[in-house]
Amino acid sequence: MLMTMMLVENHFKPLRPVMDPHDLEELLRQIALGSQQAFEELYRATDSAIYGYALSLMRNHHEAQDIMMDTYLKIRCAAHLYMPMGKPMAWILTITKNIARTKLRSAGRQIPLDDLEETTPSFDRDSEEAVALEQAMKVLGDQERQILILHAVTGLKHREIAQLLELPLSTVLSKYRRALSKLKQKLEGGDAR
């Protein structure tokens, strides 16, 4: 429980340092030229961010893994289309978002909150921290959860999240603060609704 509270109090620092955008762009350039090593490096640098974001969209561990794999396939096939703009992670997560939207649309459904599976990929699911955080994440709305995970797992700045989710920056900032407040309240034993 202490670890979970520390996550909330520290405003969800990225679980893994995010690779420099210029390094990611170089990896994408090398992938476009057919480098398997660059593809493996990109995977290691971005897998938790892509999985976390896919999970926030799909709310199902297995579907998030499928989205993640489809994202990497698309990256491998479309790396040559990336135009260096200093925001490779936003480009990658846009691919993830589009794949998830397509899957949801083709299935003709919205996933109910009760289907929430694994929301804490960095913890042992049987640990007290994992159970507490999983329960706490259920009090968040879809956008709050996405914003929180994007900031926590990928290290994207709020402005980048606003562009990715096509929301005003002020909305992203308020939803992020509200999500932190709800989580903290829930983890301290309050209602958080």
C-alpha positions in Angstrom: 0.0 0.0 0.0 2.9 2.3 0.8 4.3 1.9 -2.8 0.9 2.7 -4.3 0.6 5.9 -2.2 4.1 6.9 -3.2 3.0 6.6 -6.9 0.1 8.9 -6.3 2.0 11.4 -4.2 4.9 11.6 -6.7 2.5 12.4 -9.5 3.1 9.1 -11.3 6.7 9.5 -12.5 7.4 7.4 -15.6 8.0 3.8 -14.7 11.0 3.7 -17.1 12.9 6.6 -18.4 11.6 7.7 -21.8 14.1 7.6 -24.6 15.1 10.9 -26.0 12.9 11.9 -29.0 15.9 12.3 -31.3 17.1 8.7 -30.4 13.6 7.4 -31.1 13.6 9.2 -34.5 17.0 7.7 -35.3 15.6 4.2 -34.5 12.6 4.8 -36.7 14.9 5.9 -39.5 17.0 2.8 -39.1 13.8 0.6 -39.0 12.8 2.2 -42.3 16.1 1.0 -43.7 15.4 -2.5 -42.4 17.4 -2.7 -39.2 16.2 -5.5 -36.9 18.4 -4.3 -34.1 16.8 -0.8 -34.2 13.4 -2.5 -34.1 14.3 -4.5 -31.0 15.7 -1.3 -29.3 12.5 0.6 -30.1 10.5 -2.3 -28.7 12.5 -2.3 -25.4 12.2 1.5 -25.2 8.5 1.8 -25.8 6.8 -1.5 -24.9 5.5 -0.4 -21.5 4.2 2.9 -22.8 2.4 1.3 -25.7 1.0 -1.5 -23.6 -0.1 1.0 -20.9 -1.8 3.2 -23.4 -3.5 0.3 -25.1 -4.7 -1.0 -21.8 -6.2 2.4 -20.9 -8.1 2.3 -24.2 -9.2 -1.4 -24.2 -9.3 -2.1 -20.5 -8.5 -5.7 -21.2 -5.0 -7.3 -20.8 -5.3 -9.6 -23.8 -6.8 -7.0 -26.1 -4.1 -4.5 -25.0 -1.4 -7.0 -25.9 -3.0 -7.5 -29.4 -3.1 -3.8 -29.9 0.5 -3.5 -28.9 1.6 -6.2 -31.3 -0.5 -4.6 -34.1 1.2 -1.3 -33.3 4.6 -2.8 -33.7 3.7 -4.4 -37.0 2.4 -1.1 -38.2 5.5 0.7 -37.1 7.7 -1.8 -38.9 5.7 -1.4 -42.1 5.2 2.4 -41.9 8.5 3.6 -40.3 9.5 5.1 -43.7 6.4 7.4 -43.5 7.4 9.0 -40.2 8.4 12.7 -40.8 10.9 13.8 -38.1 9.1 16.4 -36.0 10.6 15.8 -32.6 7.6 13.8 -31.4 8.1 10.2 -32.3 6.3 8.9 -29.2 3.1 10.9 -30.1 3.3 9.4 -33.6 3.6 5.9 -32.2 0.8 6.4 -29.7 -1.4 7.8 -32.5 -0.9 4.5 -34.3 -1.9 2.7 -31.1 -5.0 4.8 -30.7 -6.1 4.3 -34.3 -5.7 0.6 -34.1 -7.7 0.4 -30.9 -10.5 2.6 -32.3 -10.7 0.4 -35.4 -10.9 -2.7 -33.2 -13.6 -1.2 -31.0 -15.6 0.0 -34.1 -15.4 -3.3 -35.9 -16.5 -5.1 -32.7 -19.4 -2.6 -32.5 -19.1 -2.3 -28.7 -17.9 -0.2 -25.8 -16.1 -2.0 -23.1 -18.0 -1.7 -19.7 -16.0 -0.8 -16.7 -16.6 -4.2 -15.1 -14.4 -5.8 -17.8 -11.4 -3.9 -16.5 -8.6 -6.5 -16.1 -5.0 -5.8 -15.5 -4.3 -2.1 -14.9 -1.0 -2.4 -13.2 1.5 -4.0 -15.5 4.5 -3.0 -13.4 3.3 -4.9 -10.2 2.8 -8.5 -9.3 -1.0 -8.8 -9.7 -1.3 -10.6 -6.3 0.5 -7.9 -4.4 -1.3 -5.5 -2.1 -0.2 -2.6 -4.2 -1.6 -4.1 -7.4 -4.9 -4.9 -5.9 -5.2 -1.4 -4.3 -4.2 0.4 -7.5 -6.5 -1.8 -9.7 -9.4 -0.9 -7.5 -8.5 2.7 -7.4 -8.2 3.0 -11.2 -11.8 1.9 -11.4 -12.9 5.2 -10.0 -11.4 7.1 -12.9 -13.3 8.0 -16.1 -11.9 6.8 -19.4 -10.2 10.1 -20.3 -8.8 10.5 -16.7 -7.3 7.0 -16.9 -5.9 7.6 -20.3 -4.3 10.9 -19.4 -2.9 9.5 -16.2 -1.4 6.4 -17.9 0.0 8.5 -20.8 1.7 10.8 -18.4 2.8 8.1 -16.0 3.9 5.4 -18.3 5.1 7.3 -21.4 6.3 10.5 -19.7 4.5 12.5 -22.4 4.0 16.2 -21.5 0.4 17.4 -20.9 0.6 19.4 -24.1 1.5 16.3 -26.1 -1.3 14.3 -24.4 -3.7 17.1 -25.4 -2.7 16.9 -29.0 -2.8 13.1 -29.0 -6.3 13.0 -27.4 -7.5 16.0 -29.3 -8.4 17.9 -26.2 -7.7 21.4 -24.9 -4.6 21.6 -22.7 -6.7 23.0 -19.9 -9.0 20.0 -20.0 -6.0 17.6 -19.9 -4.5 19.4 -16.9 -7.8 19.5 -15.0 -8.6 15.9 -15.7 -5.0 14.9 -14.6 -5.4 16.8 -11.3 -8.8 15.3 -10.8 -7.6 11.8 -11.4 -4.7 12.2 -9.0 -7.1 13.5 -6.4 -9.6 10.7 -6.9 -6.8 8.1 -6.7 -5.4 9.6 -3.6 -8.8 9.8 -1.9 -9.6 6.2 -2.9 -6.3 4.9 -1.7 -6.7 6.7 1.6 -10.0 5.0 2.1 -12.4 7.7 0.9 -15.2 7.4 -1.6 -13.5 9.3 -4.5 -16.7 9.8 -6.5 
